[in-house]
Amino acid sequence: MIEIGKSKRKRLWKRKGLEKSRKSTANQENFRLQMFSRRAFVVGLGQGAIFSILGARLAWLQVAQGEKYLNLSENNRVNVLMIAPDRGQIVDRYGVPLAINIRDYRAVIIPEKVDDMQMALTHLQSLIDVKDSDIKKVITQAKKTARFVPIEIRRNLSWEEVSKIEVNRPHLAGIYVDVANVRYYPFLDATAHMVGYVGTPSQKDLTGNPVELLPGFKVGKTGFEKAYDETLQGGPGQREVEVNATGREVRDLTVNKAKSGSDLTLSIDAELQSFVQERLAKHRSASAIVMDVHTGAVYAMASHPSFDPNSFVNGISHQAWNELLGNIAHPLNNKPIDGQYPPGSTFKMVTALAGLQSGAITTGTLVKCPGHFTLGRDRFHCWKRWGHGTMNLTNALAESCDVYFYKTALEMGIDKIAETAKQLGLGDKLGFDIQGERSGLMPTEKWKRARLGEKWQPGETVVASIGQGAVQATPLQLVTMVARLVNGGRAVKPWVTGYVDNLPQYNEKWPSIGLDDYHLKLIKRGMDRVIVGDQGTARGSRIPEEGMQMGGKTGTAQVRRISKQERDDEVKQEDIDWQHRHHALFVGYAPLDNPRYACSVVVEHGGSGSSAAAPVARDILWEAQKRDPASNAFKPNGGLPRSHERDRS
């Protein structure tokens, strides 16, 4: 029994041990399961958080920032290029081009698309002719401008050079060929001062318009190119281009064309302008203007010497620039509007008309000329040493008797003369189309007190009466003076800009300046006899063709005082230095019976108005009449019809 009991207990203990062991194992399994579940939860929670962050980031990038990155992506695929507008043309009254655009192929580089600019430019240099100085210039310019702005490397590429660049485009990142227009002036020096020229904008020219930064973009620098720059420029366009990984253009996506600038039509007759320029070239320095006495339209306005405006378009060399600056005849000056000269005897019509209006003289007034005039202790000489004898108004104008006008001026005083001069367009700017016009000078007693604090002297009136002393006038003012004298006393003003895109710029009629018709007829009679009279100072410059004869007035203006010794020795002008010789002037009109054309000619240091200036005026007025559409000699060269001409009389 006892043995049985022991074995039973053993079995019970063994069973309990097994059960305990099983429970321990189960507990361990449960613990392991619990630990795994916790770890899985933590890992799952971490993964969920990570996926949540990734999802949120993806949502932010694709939804909130989608447009931004789409644009960035597009920018890697699409190049947006600005298209410079074509500059409007400038043409003459018949449509003959004075300023046009010609095609130019240029190599340009965009800095932001180049990793090593020096290397890229050196590579290009191995393909086409590029100077080391040009490379340095491009690199310097790239440091001063935005990296997205294209920079010009070289212009005037040949077809062979264009082909080399295009074939090697995959190895020339950021470099491409640009096709643009270049300004060209077909009449060269003949229209340089008037039409002007364009050039690369300087800092003061920049307005903030992005198109101004494009390579090759030009702005007007002088003349009508500058005065009408905004009108001629037009508006830029835009071109979107798809490119591949090497930067080669694949296709155009969108193109918004640039708006071309407006065309500008001038009153100038280009062929007459060329004729005038060639005629002036026979002298060292001269200028001339031809205008319509009724409308004010300027048909020609030339200044010699001149320059080729095409040399300025892409930048003039230092040597050429210094040569222009060093020329004693001042080729850069637009002499018809900024040249101020003593008008000399061309001013005598002003003194005569002032005398008639003030009552100082009449048609019957006679003055004896012994060759000089004495005022106090001063003696004022007439140009004719032995005198003209007894003169009336008509003869005094025809033979240019100085003494007659000395005495007339003293009868009325300087202020009366100045008043008439102002009526005829002297002493003030005329509001001409081109910048740079100067006002000249018509002195008065008040002017001298304000300027010098001194009283006006009678001797100064004597000198001023023949257009010397302080009196100064521009050729533009002189031609206006003549036009007002022969058009019936209308306040005509000269102008050149006729039409902008076929819209007329001038329509008003010119008002009367209040001059007596009979007085004007007397003045014109004297001017007629300057040419057709037997004793006229310019009788040698008559136009031989019937119905085309001209009238006018010669003038010789001293640039320095003549000494008594020189007068006694009768020193000739050709025997003294050029810059010390007298200026030669002539103002005229044609035809005699019904004046239409007025002309002023100034030959700087030409010596004598009758020998130097009058023949030039004769040739110009003769040619102008031949080119009149009413003339049988005129052969139209196309362009604007005559209906485009404004009659403002």
C-alpha angles and dihedrals in degrees: 000000000000092000091049091051092053094050091048091052090049090053091047091049091046090050091048090048090052091047091047090048090049091050091049091050091048091049090051090050091050091049092050090049091050092049091049091049092052092048092046090050093050092046091045091048090051092048091048091051091049092048090046091053091047091048092049091048092049090049090050093049096044101036111024096028098026096108092048095053092040088058091047089050091048090050089059088054103031131056116202110208126187116227116218113224123243110256115241117256126246114219137176127246091280096045096261108151116248097169122021141162124248128188120263129183115211138180112231135176133210108213096206091060094054125079096192113020095186091054093046093051092046089053090051089049089060089058104041137013108280120158122228088236090057091053091051090048092052093048091048092048091049090060091055101046137055113280093237093058113100115237123209114239101176137348135207095046118185122230089255091054092046089052093050092053094047094048091051097042094117088062095041103067112188094012121106142151117262123200113210143154123259123202115246131186110205095190092055113191094003093076101022099110095042104038092033124194142265129238144170110298115256124211092271090052095056116104100177095263107141091220088069089069095057115112111261096015110145137195130200113271104177142003121009090335086069099033092054098027096127092048093048096045101069123190130300125247133208135232125194112203128188112223134189127230092281092052095251114146112251103179145332114263102184133353124195106189121229118246111244118231121256119268119243122215118202129202088233122118101220095205092049088047090055091048092052092048092051092047092052090049089075086075129059095238127003146136138202141183131196119193140167108258092212105040102025092232110154111224098182136005116176137173125193133235096037137166140232107265090200089072089064098050096080097024128288121244120252091243094053091045093051091049090055092047093047095051108112090212091062103230093186093061118096092220099187091065107020100033111100117195138167099260092218117190092349083079093062092090088062092052091045094049091046089051092051094046094047094044093242089126138016135193088274097051111123127193127188115224116201092173097272144045124220122212113175107306094340126093120204115198130218116227088244104069096204093045136239099259119224113357136191123197097269094048092043090058094042094050095030096233108191096196093059090059095041090061094040092053093051090053093063109019134232097287093062090050091049091050092056092043090057090051090055094050102262127132098026137069113265095213093249121188096248125068117242099057112150126212103226116211135268107182125215135179090260091050093056093048091051095042103040105008089237136120120256112252127217090234089062089056089054092052093044092052090074096041099265134112114041095349112115130175138174122230087246091059092046094054089047090052091054093046092054092048095054103033095067097271100300118158094238118171127198120250137169110183104087110163136012109196089340093306112128116237097197128047109139123110118239114249126225118265091212102252123153112254093219092053090051090051091053092051092047091049090057092047091050090055092052085076108021098032120100091236098034115137091232100037089124091065100061119145105240096208115097115247094017100079117138137215129204149119134272124221136190115191123195117227092193136016116275112233122227089244092055090047093050092046090047092227111200121230093235089059095063132068114288096240091054097053123105121268113248117220139178132177120189150151139209149249102025099218099046110012116212105153125057123190138186124192128187120185106190111229088353093144103224133031093214096050102034111024104029096060090051091051091048092055092045096049091044091052092045091055092047088054093050107116087229089061121092089223093062118105112189116228098201130255126093118025118234089255087077091069115099119224106204100164 
